[in-house]
Amino acid sequence: MAAGDAEVGTAGAAEDGPLLAAAVRGDPAAFDELVRRHTGRMYRVALRVVGDPVEAEDVVQDAWISAWRALPRFRGDAAASTWLYRVVTNAALVHLRRARPTVPLESAPEPRADGGPEVALLRNEVTDVVLRAIATLEPTQRVPLVLRELEGLSYEEVAEVLGIPVPALRSRLHRARVALMAKLGDRR
């Protein structure tokens, strides 16, 4: 499965509910559209959790298989995107439990054009250091940090994805940020 970067805008997110309902009723075209819309986002989460592009693709494939199998049990309590974040997060955590210790993250975001090549290079180097430090965090710290800080989910959405109360999420995020700052401080 290719790890495309299809994004869901506000209009796309509004259309996910009917698509998911159609997929639950067995419409393969609706499920294909959900795959097209959400694979890029799911890949980013998987990559940031497992730290390896090839393994992230495997995680996304496993997540889509799990989503397809779970469709008949989907109750509609959550938005499609929240449900899919939960599915890919669970798939990534299962992968981490089966895999050897954390692999360093090798991927950096695309350079930004503003500020010239020197600024873009420095920004990418700093980003790479931060992403590598995040990749060394324990999964219980890494996953909420990725979903909140890198994917931009609200506290409520992250708590729903992880199946924990918001206060517990805030506590995990605080510990993750402290651990991340300590790791970044060790690199100086």
C-alpha positions in Angstrom: 0.0 0.0 0.0 1.5 3.4 -0.9 1.8 5.9 1.8 0.2 8.8 0.0 -0.3 12.2 1.5 -4.1 12.6 0.8 -5.4 15.1 3.3 -8.9 15.6 4.6 -10.1 19.1 4.6 -13.1 20.4 6.6 -15.4 19.4 3.7 -13.8 15.9 3.5 -14.1 15.3 7.2 -17.9 16.2 7.0 -18.3 13.6 4.2 -16.5 10.9 6.2 -19.6 10.0 8.3 -21.8 9.0 5.3 -18.8 7.2 3.7 -18.1 5.2 6.9 -21.8 4.4 7.2 -21.8 3.1 3.6 -18.6 1.1 4.2 -20.3 -0.4 7.3 -23.2 -1.5 5.0 -20.6 -3.2 2.8 -19.9 -0.6 0.1 -16.3 -1.3 -1.1 -16.1 2.0 -3.0 -16.9 3.9 0.2 -14.2 2.1 2.0 -11.7 2.7 -0.9 -12.5 6.4 -0.6 -11.8 6.3 3.2 -8.5 4.6 2.4 -7.6 7.3 -0.1 -8.4 10.1 2.3 -6.8 8.8 5.4 -3.8 6.7 4.4 -1.3 9.6 4.4 -2.3 10.7 7.8 -2.3 7.2 9.2 1.2 6.7 7.6 2.5 9.8 9.4 1.3 8.5 12.7 2.7 5.0 12.1 6.0 6.4 11.0 6.4 8.6 14.0 5.4 5.7 16.4 7.5 2.9 14.8 10.3 5.0 13.4 10.9 3.1 10.1 9.3 3.9 6.8 9.0 0.3 5.7 7.6 -0.8 9.0 5.2 2.1 9.0 3.8 1.0 5.7 3.3 -2.5 7.2 1.5 -1.0 10.2 -0.8 1.0 7.9 -1.7 -2.1 5.9 -2.4 -4.0 9.1 -4.5 -1.0 10.4 -6.6 -1.0 7.2 -7.1 -4.7 7.4 -8.2 -4.3 11.1 -10.5 -1.5 10.1 -12.1 -3.5 7.3 -12.7 -6.4 9.7 -14.0 -4.1 12.5 -16.5 -2.3 10.2 -19.5 -4.5 11.2 -18.8 -3.6 14.9 -18.4 0.1 14.3 -21.1 1.9 16.4 -20.6 5.4 15.1 -19.7 6.7 18.6 -16.5 8.4 17.2 -15.7 10.4 14.0 -14.2 8.3 11.2 -10.8 10.1 11.6 -10.7 9.5 15.4 -11.6 5.8 14.9 -8.9 5.4 12.3 -6.3 7.1 14.5 -7.2 4.6 17.2 -6.9 1.7 14.7 -3.5 2.8 13.4 -2.2 3.6 16.9 -3.2 0.1 18.1 -1.6 -1.5 15.1 1.6 0.5 15.7 1.7 -0.5 19.4 1.1 -4.2 18.5 4.0 -3.9 16.0 6.3 -2.3 18.7 5.5 -5.1 21.1 6.4 -7.7 18.5 9.5 -5.8 17.2 12.9 -5.3 18.6 13.7 -2.1 20.5 12.9 1.3 18.9 14.6 2.0 15.6 15.8 5.6 15.1 13.5 7.7 12.9 15.2 8.3 9.6 12.7 10.6 8.0 12.6 14.3 8.2 9.9 16.6 6.9 10.3 18.4 3.5 12.4 21.6 3.7 10.5 24.9 3.8 11.4 27.5 1.2 11.3 30.5 3.5 14.6 31.7 4.9 16.9 30.4 2.2 18.8 27.1 2.0 20.9 27.6 5.1 17.8 28.2 7.3 16.0 25.3 5.8 19.0 23.0 6.4 19.3 24.2 10.0 15.5 23.8 10.5 15.7 20.2 9.1 18.6 19.3 11.3 16.8 20.6 14.4 13.6 18.8 13.4 15.6 15.6 12.8 17.1 15.8 16.3 13.7 16.3 17.8 12.1 13.5 15.8 14.9 11.1 16.7 14.5 12.0 20.4 10.8 11.4 20.2 11.5 8.0 18.6 13.4 7.0 21.7 10.6 7.7 24.1 8.6 4.8 25.5 5.4 4.1 23.5 3.2 5.3 26.3 4.9 8.7 26.0 5.6 8.7 22.3 2.1 8.0 21.0 0.2 10.8 22.8 3.0 13.2 22.0 2.8 12.3 18.3 -0.9 12.6 18.2 -1.1 15.9 20.1 2.0 17.8 19.0 2.8 16.4 15.6 -0.7 15.5 14.3 -2.5 18.4 16.0 -5.3 16.4 17.6 -7.1 18.1 20.5 -6.7 16.7 24.0 -10.2 15.2 23.8 -9.5 13.5 20.5 -6.2 12.0 21.7 -7.8 10.8 24.9 -10.6 9.2 22.9 -8.0 7.5 20.5 -6.1 6.2 23.5 -9.2 5.3 25.5 -8.1 7.3 28.6 -9.5 10.3 30.4 -8.2 13.7 29.5 -6.5 14.3 32.9 -4.6 11.0 32.5 -3.6 12.2 29.0 -2.4 15.5 30.3 -0.3 13.6 32.8 1.2 11.4 30.1 1.9 14.4 27.9 3.6 16.2 30.7 5.9 13.2 31.4 6.6 12.8 27.7 7.5 16.5 27.4 9.8 16.3 30.4 11.4 13.1 29.1 11.8 14.7 25.6 13.4 17.8 27.1 15.8 15.7 29.1 16.8 13.7 26.0 17.3 16.9 24.0 19.3 18.4 26.9 21.6 15.3 26.8 22.4 16.0 23.2 23.9 19.4 23.8 
